[in-house]
Amino acid sequence: MAQSPRVIAHLDMDAFYASVELLRYPELKGLPVVIGGGSRQQPEWEFDAATGEQRRRFFRLRDYIGRGVITTATYEARAFGVNSAMGLMKAAQKAPDAILLPTDFDQYRAYSRLFKAAVQAIAPHVEDRGIDEMYIDLTELVAARIFSDDEAGTIGEAETWWSARELAQELKHAVRDATGLSCSIGLASNKLVAKIASELDKPDGLVIITDSDIEPRLWPLQVRRLHGVGPKASAKLARLGIASIGELAQADPAWLAENFGKASAAWMHAAAHGRDDRAVVTFSEPQSISRETTFDRDLHAVRDRAKLSQIFTALCAGVGDDLRRKHYAGRTIGIKLRFEDFKTVTRDNTLATPTDDSEQIRRAAGECLKRVDLTKRIRLLGVRAGGLSPKSI
């Protein structure tokens, strides 16, 4: 078999949740749309006197009252300076006329399964990185496209990346055919650089960064582009006079070790030079499966009992659905509550035998609730299944 340079792709869906919603509400295409909040923001039908027809009425961001946060936003909304994890009230100050839609995770998971199946039908060597992204090792596929199985030789760089680009285009078309959605793909010799590349030309981008491109393409970028350099490290680097990846690459490793510790400094130095030897991990056992929700307003265990019970039951049903879909059963059922004072508590209940039954999960989680002081109002509620064991299909 021919020897091919390593080719890693990072595939990232474009504004995934928002894009799924635009399939449902095509009249919002091209408008600033924010996804977040609760079910109160569901669109409603109304009579349009001008046309004599029914039309949808959408909730506007300026009308939102609560402490919800943005899950995602269309690129048109991002142009106003709103982005993921921003409070909706703060976002309303920046884009008051933006459309606000509630999250629908069941729908997003369904589309996630569709695009991942489309990718794996072409390139099965993938690492799942969540609902909207994945790494793909294209090395063997690239080599196979250039040489037949009984041929041997070394593949040149130009041939490698030409073939890789063609494969990436096929993956993009397959994702769009399966879902109607666009994705962006970054191609590089490792996961670190491929992920950066996938973010450089969104939406619907395809960017290749070869090893020889590291200095001209990566070094001018802000150091925060390195995934693993968080806000605290970035702020400390800025105080030390380092703002770009290139400046980090040229920093003295011993000086970095003095300021960040030996292990972190070694990683920073390697990452700034585009070095990353992590493999694409095709499978790893999940440690737990959970669902949680933050309320628009604090709920009281007595006065809001009916609403809390409904939400609690839905969370348990969702955990059960996820367990059955992924063919796991959980032996430890737990709950998570965050109260109005931001204090968070957890409780666990270990069962005699693992389960994926939603009603049994509900009973076990209910027993956990009995062990919590519920006098304070609740802002977040979650349900978790741990101690997972695979079930035969």
NUKOLTI-669996 format. One record per residue (C-alpha): x, y, z. Coordinates in steps of 0.25 Angstrom, whole numbers, padded with zeros to 4 digits, always signed. Last residue first. Example, Ala and Ser with C-alpha at 12.3 -4.5 7.8 and 13.67 -1.06 7.14 Angstrom:
% NUKOLTI-669996
+0055-0004+0029;+0049-0018+0031;
END
This chain:
% NUKOLTI-669996
-0115-0019+0080;-0108-0024+0093;-0107-0014+0104;-0095-0006+0108;-0093-0003+0123;-0093+0011+0129;-0090+0014+0143;-0097+0027+0141;-0110+0033+0138;-0113+0047+0140;-0124+0057+0143;-0124+0072+0143;-0131+0084+0149;-0126+0098+0149;-0132+0111+0155;-0139+0106+0168;-0145+0114+0179;-0141+0111+0193;-0149+0102+0202;-0145+0089+0195;-0136+0082+0205;-0131+0070+0197;-0132+0055+0201;-0146+0054+0195;-0141+0058+0182;-0132+0046+0181;-0144+0037+0182;-0151+0044+0171;-0138+0041+0162;-0140+0026+0165;-0155+0027+0162;-0153+0035+0149;-0142+0026+0144;-0151+0014+0146;-0162+0021+0138;-0151+0025+0127;-0147+0010+0126;-0132+0009+0122;-0128+0001+0134;-0116-0005+0141;-0119-0015+0153;-0119-0013+0168;-0120+0002+0166;-0111+0013+0171;-0117+0026+0175;-0109+0039+0174;-0111+0053+0179;-0105+0066+0174;-0105+0080+0180;-0102+0094+0174;-0102+0107+0181;-0105+0118+0172;-0113+0126+0182;-0126+0123+0174;-0123+0109+0175;-0116+0099+0165;-0121+0085+0165;-0114+0072+0160;-0120+0058+0160;-0115+0044+0160;-0118+0030+0155;-0107+0020+0156;-0108+0007+0149;-0110+0012+0135;-0113+0004+0123;-0107+0006+0109;-0112+0004+0095;-0109+0018+0089;-0124+0020+0086;-0128+0013+0098;-0120+0022+0107;-0124+0034+0100;-0138+0031+0101;-0137+0028+0116;-0130+0041+0118;-0141+0049+0111;-0152+0042+0119;-0145+0046+0132;-0144+0061+0127;-0158+0061+0122;-0163+0055+0136;-0155+0066+0143;-0161+0077+0134;-0175+0073+0137;-0172+0071+0152;-0166+0085+0152;-0178+0091+0145;-0188+0084+0155;-0180+0088+0167;-0178+0103+0164;-0184+0108+0177;-0178+0096+0185;-0164+0094+0179;-0162+0108+0175;-0157+0112+0162;-0147+0122+0158;-0149+0129+0145;-0145+0126+0131;-0142+0112+0136;-0128+0105+0133;-0130+0091+0128;-0123+0078+0129;-0120+0065+0122;-0111+0054+0125;-0103+0042+0120;-0091+0036+0127;-0077+0031+0125;-0078+0029+0110;-0069+0018+0105;-0060+0023+0094;-0059+0020+0080;-0052+0025+0067;-0041+0032+0074;-0034+0041+0063;-0020+0040+0068;-0013+0051+0076;+0001+0055+0070;-0001+0070+0070;+0010+0080+0065;+0005+0093+0059;+0017+0101+0064;+0008+0109+0074;+0003+0095+0079;+0017+0090+0082;+0021+0102+0090;+0007+0103+0097;+0008+0088+0101;+0022+0089+0106;+0018+0101+0114;+0006+0094+0120;+0015+0083+0125;+0026+0091+0130;+0018+0101+0138;+0012+0114+0133;+0021+0125+0136;+0034+0119+0138;+0031+0108+0128;+0028+0119+0118;+0042+0126+0121;+0049+0112+0119;+0041+0110+0105;+0046+0124+0100;+0035+0131+0092;+0036+0130+0077;+0024+0121+0076;+0016+0129+0086;+0019+0142+0077;+0014+0134+0065;+0001+0130+0072;-0002+0144+0074;-0004+0153+0087;+0008+0151+0095;+0013+0163+0104;+0013+0156+0117;+0000+0163+0121;-0006+0157+0108;-0001+0143+0112;-0008+0144+0125;-0021+0148+0118;-0020+0136+0109;-0017+0127+0120;-0029+0132+0127;-0038+0132+0115;-0034+0118+0110;-0023+0113+0102;-0026+0098+0099;-0032+0101+0085;-0022+0110+0079;-0030+0122+0073;-0028+0129+0087;-0014+0132+0082;-0019+0142+0072;-0015+0138+0058;-0003+0144+0051;+0005+0131+0054;-0006+0121+0047;-0006+0124+0032;+0008+0129+0029;+0016+0120+0040;+0007+0108+0039;+0006+0107+0024;+0018+0098+0022;+0011+0088+0030;-0001+0089+0022;-0014+0097+0025;-0026+0093+0016;-0038+0101+0017;-0052+0097+0012;-0063+0107+0016;-0079+0106+0016;-0080+0117+0027;-0069+0120+0031;-0056+0122+0025;-0045+0121+0036;-0053+0112+0046;-0050+0099+0039;-0035+0102+0039;-0034+0104+0054;-0040+0090+0056;-0030+0084+0045;-0019+0090+0052;-0021+0083+0065;-0026+0070+0059;-0013+0067+0051;-0008+0067+0037;-0018+0078+0032;-0031+0079+0026;-0042+0088+0031;-0057+0086+0027;-0069+0095+0029;-0083+0090+0028;-0096+0093+0021;-0110+0088+0023;-0121+0081+0015;-0119+0069+0024;-0115+0057+0016;-0112+0064+0002;-0104+0075+0010;-0096+0065+0018;-0093+0057+0005;-0089+0070-0002;-0079+0074+0009;-0074+0060+0010;-0071+0059-0005;-0064+0073-0005;-0055+0068+0007;-0052+0056-0002;-0048+0065-0014;-0040+0074-0004;-0032+0061+0001;-0029+0057-0013;-0023+0070-0016;-0016+0070-0002;-0009+0057-0004;-0005+0059-0019;+0002+0073-0016;+0009+0066-0004;+0014+0055-0011;+0010+0040-0009;+0021+0030-0007;+0021+0017-0013;+0013+0004-0014;+0003-0002-0023;-0005-0015-0020;-0017-0007-0013;-0018+0003-0025;-0012+0017-0023;-0017+0031-0023;-0031+0028-0017;-0026+0018-0007;-0015+0028-0002;-0026+0038+0001;-0035+0028+0007;-0024+0023+0016;-0021+0037+0022;-0035+0042+0023;-0036+0042+0038;-0049+0049+0041;-0051+0058+0053;-0065+0062+0057;-0075+0073+0060;-0089+0077+0062;-0095+0068+0074;-0082+0065+0080;-0068+0062+0077;-0070+0048+0070;-0057+0043+0065;-0057+0037+0051;-0051+0026+0042;-0063+0022+0034;-0061+0032+0023;-0072+0031+0012;-0084+0025+0019;-0078+0031+0032;-0080+0045+0027;-0095+0042+0023;-0097+0035+0036;-0092+0047+0044;-0101+0057+0036;-0113+0049+0039;-0110+0046+0054;-0108+0061+0056;-0121+0064+0049;-0128+0056+0059;-0120+0061+0071;-0124+0075+0067;-0139+0072+0066;-0139+0066+0080;-0131+0078+0085;-0142+0088+0081;-0137+0101+0086;-0147+0113+0087;-0147+0123+0076;-0144+0138+0077;-0144+0147+0065;-0135+0159+0065;-0142+0173+0066;-0135+0176+0079;-0121+0173+0074;-0110+0179+0083;-0119+0182+0096;-0126+0169+0093;-0113+0162+0094;-0111+0167+0109;-0125+0161+0112;-0122+0148+0105;-0110+0146+0113;-0098+0143+0104;-0094+0128+0104;-0093+0127+0089;-0092+0140+0082;-0098+0154+0080;-0089+0165+0074;-0099+0171+0063;-0092+0163+0052;-0095+0150+0061;-0110+0152+0057;-0107+0151+0042;-0098+0139+0045;-0110+0132+0051;-0109+0130+0066;-0106+0119+0076;-0110+0115+0090;-0112+0129+0095;-0115+0130+0110;-0127+0131+0119;-0128+0141+0130;-0142+0146+0128;-0151+0156+0120;-0151+0155+0105;-0159+0165+0097;-0147+0172+0091;-0142+0158+0086;-0155+0157+0077;-0164+0146+0077;-0169+0141+0064;-0183+0142+0058;-0186+0132+0047;-0196+0135+0036;-0210+0132+0033;-0216+0138+0021;-0225+0150+0017;-0213+0157+0011;-0214+0170+0018;-0222+0165+0030;-0211+0155+0033;-0218+0145+0043;-0208+0139+0054;-0201+0126+0056;-0191+0126+0068;-0176+0124+0069;-0171+0117+0081;-0164+0127+0091;-0171+0123+0103;-0165+0109+0101;-0152+0114+0107;-0140+0123+0104;-0130+0121+0094;-0127+0121+0079;-0125+0135+0072;-0129+0139+0058;-0124+0151+0050;-0131+0150+0037;-0125+0144+0024;-0134+0132+0024;-0146+0135+0034;-0157+0131+0024;-0150+0117+0023;-0156+0114+0037;-0154+0099+0039;-0141+0098+0031;-0137+0111+0037;-0138+0104+0051;-0128+0094+0047;-0119+0105+0042;-0120+0112+0056;-0117+0099+0063;-0105+0097+0054;-0098+0110+0053;-0090+0104+0042;-0087+0089+0044;-0072+0086+0048;-0064+0076+0041;-0050+0074+0045;-0041+0067+0035;-0028+0059+0037;-0018+0055+0026;-0006+0048+0030;+0004+0047+0019;+0002+0035+0010;+0010+0023+0008;+0005+0014-0003;+0000+0000+0000;
END
